[in-house]
Amino acid sequence: MSRIFTTSVAAVYPHYVTKAERKGRTQADVDRVIGWLTGFSQAELADHLAAGTTFADFFAAARLNPAASAITGVVCGIRVEDVEDPLMQKIRYLDKLVDELARGRSMDKVLRG
């Protein structure tokens, strides 16, 4: 089992925000991407962050966007569409969305609009 599964989302979230902000995006942009992928409202996301929810429990509670399967590409040298473990794939989907946001892709494209 990967260590990331038992890591709290709150431990990684600031890194997502920092990465996006370095490229002129905002925390609200990161929250919007997370909400799109997971189905969580802003309040639900805040609750998970405050509670220290692990990635395993975070994605177990998520209502994954049906368009998530359209997320393709490479994160850390691994194609997200080829990741076999369902939980790891969801984590990679999130990583990929934050990467695209930080690279300046339009929100419409990031959210597979």
N, C-alpha and C positions, 0 to 999 in steps of 0.2 A: 504494500500500500504506500502510496506517495505521501510524503510529509505535508504537501500542500493541502491534502484533504482535511487534515486536522488543524490547519492554520486558520486563525480567525480572519474573516473578510476585513475586519477593522484594521488588522495589522498590515494589509496590502493596499487598502483603499487610499491612504495618503500618497502612496507611490503612483497610483493611477492618476490622482489629481495633480501631483507635481509634474508628472510627465506631460499631461495635457496643458497645464499652465505655462510650462517652458515654451510651448509652441503657440501661445496666445489663446488657448481655449480656457474654459472656466470649469469650476467644480460643478456648476449646474449642467454643463454639457456632459460631464462624466456621469452625473446622476441620471440624466435623460437616457444615455446609452444603457446604463445598468437597468433602468426601468423598462426600456424597450425589450431587452433580452429576457428579463426575469418576470416581468409583469408586476413587479413591486411598485407601490406608490412611494412618493417621497417619504411619507410617515413610516411605511413598512421598512424601507431601506434604513432610515434613521434608527428604527427599533433594532434591526439586525446588527447594525454597527455598534450601538450602545450595549447590546447583549453579548457581543463578542462571538457571534454565531460562526461556526466553522464553515469552510467552503462546502463540505459534505452536507451539512444541515441547511445551508443557504440555498443550494441548488435543489435539495429535496423538497423545500417549501416553495420553490419558484414555479411559476406557470410559464414555461419556456415558450418564447415567441415561435409560432409555426414557421416563420421565415428564417429562423436561425440556421437551418440547413443550407441556406444560401451563402453563409459565411464561409469563404474559402481563402486559402493563402497560407503563408508560412509564418510561424511564430517559433522563435528559438530553433530554427532549422527543421521544424517538423510541420508537415502539412496538416492543418486543423481538420480537414475532411477525412484524413486517414487515421486519426487517433481512434484506437479501438475501445478504450475504456470510456463509457458514457459520461462519467463525472469529469474525467480529465478533459474530454472534448468540450464540455460546457465551460470549464475554466479557460481553456484555450480560445473559445469563442469570445469570452469577455476580454482576454488579453488582446485578441486581434482587433476588436472594436475600439479599444482604447488606443492601440497603435495607429489605426486609421484616423481616429480623431486627432491624435498628436501630429500626424503627418499632414494635417490640413485638409483632409477630404471633407466635402460638404456634408452637413448633418443628414441631408436627404439620402446621400449615397451610403453613409455609414449605417443608417437605419434601414437600408435595403428598400428605399422608397420608390 
